[in-house]
């Protein structure tokens, strides 16, 4: 622990609103760890919800921990204590590439890296989040237990068991935890673990708890409007990890908004498919009557509510993002996107007519059965969108953001391999060559790191060795660690797995057909 590390935390605490500080006396101390930076983590609603939920439990105290590469030792925000002071280390995992940060946190914390080397004298180490729910296997050797599903459905039964048995024989505690719904204990779980979810979201309000300007969405108070997505795109992890789709009532959301407006004028409505709320227009109108400025995390192409769009623009938004995902109708049908080109162009027309000058379009490349012609269709569609914008204003900007298709566990495309890196690079170059001097810029996620993401998404427990041996977080170190562990990147990332191939995540009953 260094003075500079403690000082940095205290500077951040000084500008926070809503920080929860509890005495430790007689309570179960839990470190809630987001394996990425404070700036990113403080915009994560899952962290905010669990932080409040656990601190509402009388016999527990929960403090936040984030990962900063410059820190020698991770410290808790509220007390600046080291992780070894906590009885429980709980990780919330949203992105596969954060697995590398998890290893660094565990190594720096002073606890044994592998679960088999720990006993009741060490912290109990658990994890949850969408990546864990889909496929816990790459991390399973590091964790004592893993939560499969939503925290609100699992923690009420889990916390008392941990509180009672955390200092007793570790094997006995893990056996008890393995009997709870939604808890996967690698050492003792003998049958598939079923994903858990809450049926009534109104019982568990989810919104900003700690507010700070030192974060990506620091200018707004965030409220979760819904969970899940009924569109069922075949590549999408979120729609499968959080189904069935559930909505909060308008009255519940307005109650949360009334609290939020005491802290921020802008309200961020969060969820994978916010605008499909059956009363979204009513909700937006009432929020407008309350004087709120509104941001929406996701604008669906179909339906694109003119009321919502108008309010978002009225709130000061100058960029609108929509996700056609594929350029050709053939591929949009294959991924079950549920829209056609006419839907896309009508949505773009509505946006342009409102005076918006910047449009972001999200596409994927490397989708199953994709050809070069499908890439050319992306360029053609982008030019059509730019032409619509140019009719409405003299200056406009269209940005295409490209992400390679990455197969995700627990989705209908889980058995399909990622396209080869060479083909992906050629198709990205083809797309860029089709858009010279068109006023359309192209941004893309790293193709190489997307391959790493695919390996981790479809990985099994054998990946633990490679994760543990990756020194500096770099592609070269990762590939060297995979080679040392005698693991085939192509098998995990690029191979199509037939119906007879046993899936590493068969230990999870996600409910996906």
MARRODREN-153505 format. One record per residue (C-alpha): residue number from 1; residue in three letters; chain; x, z, y. Coordinates in Angstrom, 2 decimals. Layout:
R num residu chaine    east      up   north
R NUM    ala      A       X       Z       Y
...
This chain:
R num residu chaine    east      up   north
R   1    unk      A    0.00    0.00    0.00
R   2    unk      A    1.45   -1.02    3.38
R   3    unk      A    0.55    0.01    6.90
R   4    unk      A   -0.06   -3.63    7.85
R   5    unk      A   -2.56   -4.13    4.99
R   6    unk      A   -4.48   -1.00    5.95
R   7    unk      A   -4.42   -1.97    9.63
R   8    unk      A   -5.81   -5.45    8.88
R   9    unk      A   -8.72   -3.97    6.94
R  10    unk      A   -9.49   -1.43    9.66
R  11    unk      A   -9.51   -4.13   12.32
R  12    unk      A  -12.10   -6.01   10.28
R  13    unk      A  -14.18   -2.90    9.68
R  14    unk      A  -14.25   -2.17   13.40
R  15    unk      A  -16.28   -5.31   14.12
R  16    unk      A  -18.60   -5.10   11.12
R  17    unk      A  -22.24   -4.05   11.34
R  18    unk      A  -23.97   -2.49    8.33
R  19    unk      A  -20.91   -1.25    6.46
R  20    unk      A  -21.92    1.35    3.86
R  21    unk      A  -19.61    4.36    3.59
R  22    unk      A  -20.44    7.00    0.97
R  23    unk      A  -18.66   10.11   -0.17
R  24    unk      A  -17.06    9.91   -3.60
R  25    unk      A  -17.88   13.43   -4.76
R  26    unk      A  -19.44   13.35   -8.23
R  27    unk      A  -20.21    9.63   -8.02
R  28    unk      A  -19.18    6.61  -10.09
R  29    unk      A  -16.70    4.64   -7.92
R  30    unk      A  -17.13    0.88   -8.28
R  31    unk      A  -14.93   -1.79   -6.69
R  32    unk      A  -16.96   -4.96   -6.09
R  33    unk      A  -14.41   -7.77   -6.12
R  34    unk      A  -14.86  -11.28   -4.76
R  35    unk      A  -11.79  -13.24   -5.95
R  36    unk      A  -11.33  -15.19   -2.75
R  37    unk      A  -10.79  -14.49    0.93
R  38    unk      A  -12.81  -12.14    3.11
R  39    unk      A  -13.74  -15.11    5.30
R  40    unk      A  -15.35  -16.94    2.38
R  41    unk      A  -16.65  -13.92    0.48
R  42    unk      A  -18.57  -12.38    3.35
R  43    unk      A  -20.87  -15.42    3.43
R  44    unk      A  -21.71  -14.93   -0.26
R  45    unk      A  -25.21  -13.50   -0.63
R  46    unk      A  -24.53  -12.34   -4.18
R  47    unk      A  -21.83   -9.96   -2.96
R  48    unk      A  -24.09   -8.66   -0.21
R  49    unk      A  -26.98   -8.07   -2.61
R  50    unk      A  -24.93   -6.26   -5.26
R  51    unk      A  -23.16   -4.16   -2.62
R  52    unk      A  -26.47   -2.83   -1.32
R  53    unk      A  -28.07   -2.54   -4.77
R  54    unk      A  -25.26   -0.43   -6.26
R  55    unk      A  -24.94    1.76   -3.17
R  56    unk      A  -28.68    2.47   -3.37
R  57    unk      A  -27.98    4.04   -6.78
R  58    unk      A  -27.51    7.76   -6.00
R  59    unk      A  -24.76    8.34   -8.57
R  60    unk      A  -22.51    5.45   -7.52
R  61    unk      A  -20.38    4.39   -4.58
R  62    unk      A  -19.55    0.71   -4.19
R  63    unk      A  -16.75   -0.71   -2.03
R  64    unk      A  -15.74   -4.33   -1.42
R  65    unk      A  -12.45   -5.99   -2.36
R  66    unk      A  -11.32   -9.50   -1.45
R  67    unk      A   -8.30  -11.57   -2.44
R  68    unk      A   -5.77  -12.49    0.22
R  69    unk      A   -2.64  -14.26   -1.13
R  70    unk      A   -0.48  -12.51    1.46
R  71    unk      A   -1.46   -9.01    0.24
R  72    unk      A    0.94   -7.28   -2.11
R  73    unk      A   -1.80   -5.05   -3.47
R  74    unk      A   -5.59   -5.46   -3.26
R  75    unk      A   -7.27   -2.59   -1.41
R  76    unk      A  -10.91   -1.60   -1.04
R  77    unk      A  -12.40   -2.30    2.37
R  78    unk      A  -14.25    0.95    3.00
R  79    unk      A  -11.60    3.47    1.95
R  80    unk      A   -8.45    1.32    1.64
R  81    unk      A   -7.92    2.83   -1.81
R  82    unk      A   -6.05    0.93   -4.57
R  83    unk      A   -8.03   -0.46   -7.48
R  84    unk      A   -6.64    2.11   -9.91
R  85    unk      A   -8.72    4.77   -8.09
R  86    unk      A  -11.95    3.11   -9.21
R  87    unk      A  -13.68    3.78  -12.52
R  88    unk      A  -15.16    0.27  -12.55
R  89    unk      A  -13.81   -3.05  -11.31
R  90    unk      A  -16.69   -5.51  -11.02
R  91    unk      A  -15.93   -9.19  -10.30
R  92    unk      A  -18.46  -11.64   -8.88
R  93    unk      A  -17.37  -15.14   -9.95
R  94    unk      A  -18.84  -18.24   -8.31
R  95    unk      A  -16.11  -20.87   -8.76
R  96    unk      A  -13.91  -21.75  -11.73
R  97    unk      A  -10.79  -22.19   -9.62
R  98    unk      A  -11.06  -18.54   -8.59
R  99    unk      A  -10.08  -17.63  -12.17
R 100    unk      A   -6.45  -17.88  -11.05
R 101    unk      A   -7.11  -15.32   -8.32
R 102    unk      A   -8.73  -12.98  -10.86
R 103    unk      A   -5.51  -12.94  -12.88
R 104    unk      A   -3.48  -12.18   -9.76
R 105    unk      A   -5.77   -9.34   -8.76
R 106    unk      A   -5.61   -7.76  -12.20
R 107    unk      A   -1.83   -8.09  -12.38
R 108    unk      A   -1.42   -6.59   -8.90
R 109    unk      A   -3.86   -3.74   -9.59
R 110    unk      A   -1.64   -2.04  -12.14
R 111    unk      A   -4.16   -2.11  -15.01
R 112    unk      A   -3.30   -3.90  -18.29
R 113    unk      A   -4.32   -7.55  -18.08
R 114    unk      A   -5.93   -7.85  -21.52
R 115    unk      A   -8.96   -5.77  -22.49
R 116    unk      A   -7.44   -4.90  -25.89
R 117    unk      A   -4.65   -3.01  -24.13
R 118    unk      A   -6.98   -0.76  -22.13
R 119    unk      A   -8.74    2.49  -23.00
R 120    unk      A  -10.79    5.16  -21.22
R 121    unk      A   -7.81    6.07  -19.02
R 122    unk      A   -8.13    2.66  -17.35
R 123    unk      A  -10.84    1.15  -15.18
R 124    unk      A  -13.75   -0.54  -16.95
R 125    unk      A  -13.50   -4.20  -15.97
R 126    unk      A  -16.67   -6.30  -15.84
R 127    unk      A  -17.76   -9.65  -14.37
R 128    unk      A  -20.85  -11.64  -13.52
R 129    unk      A  -21.92  -14.67  -11.52
R 130    unk      A  -22.96  -18.26  -12.29
R 131    unk      A  -19.65  -19.24  -13.95
R 132    unk      A  -19.81  -16.20  -16.23
R 133    unk      A  -23.46  -16.83  -17.05
R 134    unk      A  -22.69  -20.42  -18.05
R 135    unk      A  -19.49  -19.82  -20.03
R 136    unk      A  -17.69  -16.46  -20.12
R 137    unk      A  -15.18  -17.50  -22.79
R 138    unk      A  -12.08  -18.49  -20.75
R 139    unk      A  -12.08  -15.00  -19.20
R 140    unk      A  -13.43  -13.07  -22.18
R 141    unk      A  -10.08  -11.61  -23.29
R 142    unk      A   -9.52  -10.04  -19.86
R 143    unk      A  -12.91   -8.33  -19.43
R 144    unk      A  -14.47   -5.38  -21.22
R 145    unk      A  -17.94   -6.83  -20.73
R 146    unk      A  -19.61   -9.70  -18.93
R 147    unk      A  -23.07   -9.92  -17.36
R 148    unk      A  -25.14  -12.94  -18.37
R 149    unk      A  -27.82  -13.54  -15.76
R 150    unk      A  -28.97  -11.94  -12.55
R 151    unk      A  -27.59   -8.58  -11.45
R 152    unk      A  -30.97   -7.11  -10.50
R 153    unk      A  -32.18   -7.63  -14.08
R 154    unk      A  -29.08   -6.11  -15.71
R 155    unk      A  -27.68   -3.34  -13.49
R 156    unk      A  -30.63   -0.88  -13.63
R 157    unk      A  -29.96   -0.30  -17.35
R 158    unk      A  -26.22   -0.80  -17.17
R 159    unk      A  -25.26    1.65  -14.42
R 160    unk      A  -26.58    4.83  -16.11
R 161    unk      A  -24.80    3.95  -19.36
R 162    unk      A  -21.50    3.42  -17.54
R 163    unk      A  -21.99    6.53  -15.41
R 164    unk      A  -22.46    8.66  -18.51
R 165    unk      A  -19.77    7.17  -20.73
R 166    unk      A  -17.00    5.71  -18.56
R 167    unk      A  -14.63    8.65  -19.12
R 168    unk      A  -15.45    9.03  -22.82
R 169    unk      A  -14.17    6.97  -25.76
R 170    unk      A  -13.98    3.35  -24.57
R 171    unk      A  -15.11    1.79  -27.84
R 172    unk      A  -18.21    3.99  -27.91
R 173    unk      A  -19.09    2.96  -24.36
R 174    unk      A  -18.63   -0.72  -25.14
R 175    unk      A  -20.81   -0.44  -28.24
R 176    unk      A  -23.60    1.05  -26.12
R 177    unk      A  -23.20   -1.64  -23.48
R 178    unk      A  -23.37   -4.36  -26.13
R 179    unk      A  -26.93   -3.29  -26.97
R 180    unk      A  -28.20   -3.91  -23.43
R 181    unk      A  -30.01   -7.18  -22.59
R 182    unk      A  -27.72   -9.65  -20.83
R 183    unk      A  -24.46   -7.78  -21.53
R 184    unk      A  -21.81   -9.65  -23.51
R 185    unk      A  -19.06   -7.44  -24.95
R 186    unk      A  -16.47   -9.73  -26.57
R 187    unk      A  -15.28   -6.98  -28.89
R 188    unk      A  -18.68   -5.94  -30.23
R 189    unk      A  -21.46   -8.44  -29.41
R 190    unk      A  -22.47   -9.95  -32.75
R 191    unk      A  -25.34  -12.26  -31.75
R 192    unk      A  -26.07  -14.61  -28.85
R 193    unk      A  -26.71  -12.87  -25.54
R 194    unk      A  -29.78  -14.07  -23.65
R 195    unk      A  -29.58  -14.82  -19.94
R 196    unk      A  -31.58  -12.34  -17.83
R 197    unk      A  -33.54  -12.95  -14.65
R 198    unk      A  -36.07  -11.16  -12.47
R 199    unk      A  -39.64  -12.39  -12.40
R 200    unk      A  -40.68  -11.03   -8.98
R 201    unk      A  -38.12  -11.69   -6.25
R 202    unk      A  -40.13   -9.72   -3.69
R 203    unk      A  -39.06   -6.52   -5.47
R 204    unk      A  -35.43   -7.30   -4.67
R 205    unk      A  -34.97   -8.52   -1.08
R 206    unk      A  -31.67  -10.37   -0.67
R 207    unk      A  -30.25  -10.78    2.81
R 208    unk      A  -27.19  -10.06    4.91
R 209    unk      A  -26.15   -6.42    4.66
R 210    unk      A  -22.78   -6.37    6.39
R 211    unk      A  -22.52   -8.70    9.38
R 212    unk      A  -19.29   -9.91   10.94
R 213    unk      A  -18.23  -12.87   13.07
R 214    unk      A  -15.11  -13.19   10.93
R 215    unk      A  -16.76  -15.38    8.32
R 216    unk      A  -18.03  -18.90    7.77
R 217    unk      A  -21.68  -18.07    8.54
R 218    unk      A  -20.99  -15.22   10.92
R 219    unk      A  -23.38  -16.49   13.60
R 220    unk      A  -26.47  -15.98   11.46
R 221    unk      A  -28.44  -13.47    9.40
R 222    unk      A  -28.90  -14.96    5.91
R 223    unk      A  -32.07  -14.57    3.86
R 224    unk      A  -32.60  -15.79    0.30
R 225    unk      A  -35.84  -17.78    0.21
R 226    unk      A  -35.90  -18.82   -3.45
R 227    unk      A  -33.89  -19.08   -6.67
R 228    unk      A  -33.58  -21.94   -9.06
R 229    unk      A  -34.52  -25.58   -8.71
R 230    unk      A  -37.27  -27.52  -10.47
R 231    unk      A  -35.64  -30.93   -9.99
R 232    unk      A  -33.35  -30.34  -12.97
R 233    unk      A  -30.48  -32.71  -12.14
R 234    unk      A  -28.61  -33.10  -15.41
R 235    unk      A  -25.18  -32.24  -13.96
R 236    unk      A  -26.22  -29.15  -11.98
R 237    unk      A  -25.03  -25.69  -12.98
R 238    unk      A  -27.15  -23.84  -10.42
R 239    unk      A  -30.49  -25.24  -11.51
R 240    unk      A  -29.77  -24.16  -15.09
R 241    unk      A  -28.11  -20.79  -14.40
R 242    unk      A  -30.97  -19.66  -12.15
R 243    unk      A  -34.07  -21.15  -13.69
R 244    unk      A  -37.01  -20.76  -13.63
R 245    unk      A  -37.59  -21.52   -9.98
R 246    unk      A  -39.03  -18.55   -8.10
R 247    unk      A  -40.14  -18.15   -4.49
R 248    unk      A  -40.34  -15.14   -2.22
R 249    unk      A  -43.65  -14.58   -0.43
R 250    unk      A  -43.94  -15.49    3.25
R 251    unk      A  -44.79  -11.86    4.12
R 252    unk      A  -41.66  -10.61    2.34
R 253    unk      A  -39.49  -13.16    4.14
R 254    unk      A  -41.00  -12.32    7.53
R 255    unk      A  -40.26   -8.63    6.97
R 256    unk      A  -36.63   -9.48    6.30
R 257    unk      A  -36.56  -11.80    9.32
R 258    unk      A  -37.85   -9.05   11.59
R 259    unk      A  -34.88   -6.90   10.58
R 260    unk      A  -32.45   -9.78   10.86
R 261    unk      A  -33.48  -10.69   14.40
R 262    unk      A  -32.21   -7.30   15.55
R 263    unk      A  -28.70   -8.54   14.72
R 264    unk      A  -28.73  -12.32   15.08
R 265    unk      A  -30.93  -14.86   16.84
R 266    unk      A  -30.19  -17.46   14.17
R 267    unk      A  -31.62  -16.99   10.66
R 268    unk      A  -30.09  -18.83    7.72
R 269    unk      A  -32.61  -19.68    5.00
R 270    unk      A  -30.70  -19.79    1.73
R 271    unk      A  -31.41  -21.23   -1.71
R 272    unk      A  -30.69  -24.36   -3.76
R 273    unk      A  -34.00  -25.95   -2.80
R 274    unk      A  -35.34  -24.10    0.24
R 275    unk      A  -37.55  -26.89    1.54
R 276    unk      A  -39.56  -27.02   -1.68
R 277    unk      A  -41.05  -23.59   -0.94
R 278    unk      A  -44.82  -24.18   -1.16
R 279    unk      A  -45.34  -22.58    2.28
R 280    unk      A  -42.15  -23.70    4.00
R 281    unk      A  -43.94  -25.18    7.03
R 282    unk      A  -45.93  -21.97    7.52
R 283    unk      A  -42.79  -19.88    7.17
R 284    unk      A  -40.84  -21.95    9.68
R 285    unk      A  -43.72  -21.93   12.17
R 286    unk      A  -44.00  -18.13   12.01
R 287    unk      A  -40.25  -17.68   12.35
R 288    unk      A  -40.42  -19.93   15.38
R 289    unk      A  -43.17  -17.73   16.85
R 290    unk      A  -40.81  -14.76   16.39
R 291    unk      A  -38.21  -16.53   18.52
R 292    unk      A  -35.80  -17.30   15.69
R 293    unk      A  -33.36  -20.18   15.56
R 294    unk      A  -33.28  -21.57   12.03
R 295    unk      A  -30.66  -23.03    9.72
R 296    unk      A  -31.46  -24.25    6.22
R 297    unk      A  -28.87  -24.35    3.42
R 298    unk      A  -30.34  -27.43    1.75
R 299    unk      A  -32.46  -30.32    3.03
R 300    unk      A  -33.94  -32.28    0.18
R 301    unk      A  -34.39  -36.00    0.66
R 302    unk      A  -37.83  -35.79   -0.93
R 303    unk      A  -39.79  -34.09    0.44
R 304    unk      A  -38.13  -33.87    3.86
R 305    unk      A  -40.44  -31.74    5.96
R 306    unk      A  -40.63  -32.98    9.57
R 307    unk      A  -41.54  -29.43   10.64
R 308    unk      A  -38.41  -27.97    9.05
R 309    unk      A  -36.23  -30.79   10.31
R 310    unk      A  -37.56  -30.34   13.83
R 311    unk      A  -36.93  -26.61   13.83
R 312    unk      A  -33.43  -26.99   12.43
R 313    unk      A  -32.58  -29.48   15.18
R 314    unk      A  -34.25  -27.32   17.82
R 315    unk      A  -31.93  -24.53   16.70
R 316    unk      A  -28.90  -26.54   17.77
R 317    unk      A  -27.86  -28.36   14.59
R 318    unk      A  -26.02  -31.59   15.37
R 319    unk      A  -25.15  -32.60   11.80
R 320    unk      A  -27.50  -33.11    8.87
R 321    unk      A  -26.32  -33.38    5.26
R 322    unk      A  -28.23  -34.98    2.39
R 323    unk      A  -27.19  -35.69   -1.19
R 324    unk      A  -28.15  -39.03   -2.80
R 325    unk      A  -25.44  -38.22   -5.46
R 326    unk      A  -25.32  -41.83   -6.73
R 327    unk      A  -25.43  -45.23   -5.06
R 328    unk      A  -27.46  -47.11   -7.65
R 329    unk      A  -30.96  -46.39   -8.84
R 330    unk      A  -29.79  -46.74  -12.44
R 331    unk      A  -27.43  -43.78  -12.05
R 332    unk      A  -29.89  -41.73  -10.00
R 333    unk      A  -32.34  -42.12  -12.87
R 334    unk      A  -29.65  -41.22  -15.41
R 335    unk      A  -28.84  -37.93  -13.63
R 336    unk      A  -32.56  -37.26  -13.04
R 337    unk      A  -32.20  -37.09   -9.27
R 338    unk      A  -35.87  -37.89   -8.74
R 339    unk      A  -35.47  -40.11   -5.66
R 340    unk      A  -35.16  -43.83   -4.96
R 341    unk      A  -33.46  -45.79   -2.19
R 342    unk      A  -36.64  -45.97   -0.13
R 343    unk      A  -36.83  -42.15   -0.16
R 344    unk      A  -33.22  -41.96    1.06
R 345    unk      A  -33.63  -44.47    3.86
R 346    unk      A  -36.89  -42.89    5.05
R 347    unk      A  -35.18  -39.51    5.21
R 348    unk      A  -32.27  -40.97    7.17
R 349    unk      A  -34.74  -42.62    9.55
R 350    unk      A  -36.42  -39.26   10.19
R 351    unk      A  -33.08  -37.62   10.90
R 352    unk      A  -31.85  -40.39   13.20
R 353    unk      A  -35.14  -40.44   15.11
R 354    unk      A  -34.60  -36.78   16.02
R 355    unk      A  -31.43  -37.63   17.93
R 356    unk      A  -28.97  -36.35   15.35
R 357    unk      A  -25.69  -38.27   15.64
R 358    unk      A  -23.78  -37.05   12.61
R 359    unk      A  -24.86  -37.58    9.02
R 360    unk      A  -23.11  -36.33    5.89
R 361    unk      A  -23.84  -38.01    2.58
R 362    unk      A  -22.80  -36.37   -0.70
R 363    unk      A  -22.01  -38.58   -3.69
R 364    unk      A  -20.42  -38.12   -7.10
R 365    unk      A  -18.09  -40.55   -8.83
R 366    unk      A  -17.30  -40.69  -12.52
R 367    unk      A  -20.87  -40.08  -13.60
R 368    unk      A  -21.70  -41.02  -17.20
R 369    unk      A  -22.05  -44.81  -17.67
R 370    unk      A  -20.76  -45.51  -14.13
R 371    unk      A  -19.21  -48.92  -13.36
R 372    unk      A  -17.40  -50.40  -10.38
R 373    unk      A  -20.70  -51.95   -9.31
R 374    unk      A  -22.15  -48.45   -8.90
R 375    unk      A  -19.29  -47.61   -6.52
R 376    unk      A  -20.04  -50.71   -4.48
R 377    unk      A  -23.65  -49.53   -4.31
R 378    unk      A  -22.47  -46.29   -2.65
R 379    unk      A  -20.76  -48.35    0.06
R 380    unk      A  -23.78  -50.58    0.51
R 381    unk      A  -26.13  -47.59    0.84
R 382    unk      A  -23.81  -45.86    3.29
R 383    unk      A  -23.73  -48.96    5.51
R 384    unk      A  -27.54  -49.09    5.48
R 385    unk      A  -27.67  -45.46    6.60
R 386    unk      A  -25.16  -46.15    9.38
R 387    unk      A  -27.21  -49.13   10.55
R 388    unk      A  -30.30  -46.92   10.84
R 389    unk      A  -28.38  -44.43   12.96
R 390    unk      A  -26.94  -47.17   15.16
R 391    unk      A  -30.45  -48.39   15.99
R 392    unk      A  -31.32  -45.00   17.46
R 393    unk      A  -28.16  -44.17   19.41
R 394    unk      A  -25.07  -45.93   20.68
R 395    unk      A  -22.65  -43.55   19.02
R 396    unk      A  -23.06  -42.07   15.57
R 397    unk      A  -20.87  -40.86   12.74
R 398    unk      A  -21.50  -41.01    9.01
R 399    unk      A  -19.23  -39.11    6.63
R 400    unk      A  -19.28  -39.59    2.88
R 401    unk      A  -18.08  -36.64    0.81
R 402    unk      A  -17.07  -37.55   -2.73
R 403    unk      A  -16.81  -35.17   -5.67
R 404    unk      A  -15.84  -36.20   -9.21
R 405    unk      A  -18.38  -35.45  -11.91
R 406    unk      A  -17.33  -32.27  -13.72
R 407    unk      A  -19.18  -31.35  -16.93
R 408    unk      A  -20.64  -27.85  -16.69
R 409    unk      A  -21.49  -25.53  -19.56
R 410    unk      A  -25.18  -24.88  -19.98
R 411    unk      A  -26.29  -28.19  -18.42
R 412    unk      A  -27.74  -31.27  -20.14
R 413    unk      A  -24.42  -33.08  -19.52
R 414    unk      A  -22.32  -30.30  -21.04
R 415    unk      A  -21.08  -32.45  -23.94
R 416    unk      A  -20.01  -35.41  -21.79
R 417    unk      A  -16.39  -35.67  -20.73
R 418    unk      A  -15.07  -36.19  -17.23
R 419    unk      A  -13.86  -39.70  -16.39
R 420    unk      A  -10.07  -40.25  -16.61
R 421    unk      A   -8.00  -39.50  -13.51
R 422    unk      A   -6.74  -43.09  -13.30
R 423    unk      A  -10.26  -44.52  -13.28
R 424    unk      A  -11.43  -41.97  -10.71
R 425    unk      A   -8.54  -42.81   -8.40
R 426    unk      A   -9.26  -46.54   -8.73
R 427    unk      A  -12.93  -46.05   -7.94
R 428    unk      A  -12.17  -43.86   -4.95
R 429    unk      A   -9.78  -46.53   -3.65
R 430    unk      A  -12.44  -49.20   -4.27
R 431    unk      A  -14.99  -47.24   -2.26
R 432    unk      A  -12.62  -46.80    0.67
R 433    unk      A  -11.74  -50.51    0.59
R 434    unk      A  -15.42  -51.41    0.94
R 435    unk      A  -15.83  -49.41    4.16
R 436    unk      A  -13.16  -50.68    6.57
R 437    unk      A  -14.05  -50.52   10.26
R 438    unk      A  -17.62  -49.48    9.52
R 439    unk      A  -17.57  -46.19   11.41
R 440    unk      A  -17.92  -44.40    8.09
R 441    unk      A  -15.30  -41.89    6.99
R 442    unk      A  -14.69  -40.84    3.40
R 443    unk      A  -13.61  -37.36    2.33
R 444    unk      A  -13.02  -36.39   -1.26
R 445    unk      A  -12.38  -33.33   -3.36
R 446    unk      A   -9.07  -33.28   -5.21
R 447    unk      A   -9.39  -35.33   -8.39
R 448    unk      A   -6.58  -33.39  -10.08
R 449    unk      A   -8.06  -29.98   -9.29
R 450    unk      A  -11.47  -31.22  -10.42
R 451    unk      A   -9.85  -31.82  -13.80
R 452    unk      A   -8.66  -28.19  -13.85
R 453    unk      A  -12.22  -27.15  -13.00
R 454    unk      A  -13.51  -29.18  -15.96
R 455    unk      A  -11.07  -27.50  -18.35
R 456    unk      A  -12.15  -24.05  -17.17
R 457    unk      A  -15.83  -24.98  -17.25
R 458    unk      A  -15.73  -26.08  -20.91
R 459    unk      A  -12.95  -23.77  -22.04
R 460    unk      A  -12.75  -21.19  -24.80
R 461    unk      A  -10.85  -17.92  -25.18
R 462    unk      A   -7.62  -19.80  -25.93
R 463    unk      A   -7.36  -20.62  -22.22
R 464    unk      A   -6.58  -16.95  -21.50
R 465    unk      A   -2.94  -17.54  -22.40
R 466    unk      A   -2.62  -20.46  -19.98
R 467    unk      A   -4.36  -18.57  -17.18
R 468    unk      A   -2.10  -15.56  -17.69
R 469    unk      A    1.04  -17.72  -17.73
R 470    unk      A    0.28  -19.80  -14.63
R 471    unk      A    2.73  -18.39  -12.12
R 472    unk      A    2.40  -20.04   -8.74
R 473    unk      A   -1.05  -21.60   -8.38
R 474    unk      A   -0.09  -25.25   -8.60
R 475    unk      A   -0.95  -28.23  -10.76
R 476    unk      A    2.57  -28.33  -12.16
R 477    unk      A    2.47  -24.65  -13.18
R 478    unk      A   -0.99  -25.06  -14.71
R 479    unk      A   -0.01  -28.08  -16.78
R 480    unk      A    3.17  -26.35  -17.90
R 481    unk      A    1.16  -23.28  -18.97
R 482    unk      A   -1.32  -25.44  -20.89
R 483    unk      A    1.54  -27.20  -22.67
R 484    unk      A    3.19  -23.89  -23.51
R 485    unk      A   -0.08  -22.64  -25.01
R 486    unk      A   -0.36  -25.92  -26.97
R 487    unk      A   -3.72  -26.72  -25.43
R 488    unk      A   -4.96  -30.27  -24.81
R 489    unk      A   -6.27  -30.90  -21.29
R 490    unk      A   -7.92  -34.14  -22.40
R 491    unk      A   -9.91  -32.34  -25.10
R 492    unk      A  -11.43  -29.83  -22.68
R 493    unk      A  -11.87  -32.08  -19.64
R 494    unk      A  -12.29  -35.67  -20.79
R 495    unk      A  -13.50  -35.80  -24.38
R 496    unk      A  -17.13  -36.44  -25.25
R 497    unk      A  -18.25  -33.72  -27.64
R 498    unk      A  -20.72  -34.82  -30.30
R 499    unk      A  -23.64  -32.78  -31.52
R 500    unk      A  -21.54  -31.39  -34.38
R 501    unk      A  -18.91  -30.00  -32.00
R 502    unk      A  -19.30  -26.22  -31.73
R 503    unk      A  -19.61  -25.20  -28.10
R 504    unk      A  -17.45  -22.26  -26.94
R 505    unk      A  -20.42  -20.83  -25.04
R 506    unk      A  -22.75  -20.78  -28.05
R 507    unk      A  -22.52  -16.98  -27.70
R 508    unk      A  -24.85  -17.41  -24.71
R 509    unk      A  -28.55  -18.21  -24.97
R 510    unk      A  -29.10  -19.77  -21.55
R 511    unk      A  -32.50  -21.25  -22.31
R 512    unk      A  -31.24  -24.80  -21.72
R 513    unk      A  -32.57  -27.47  -24.05
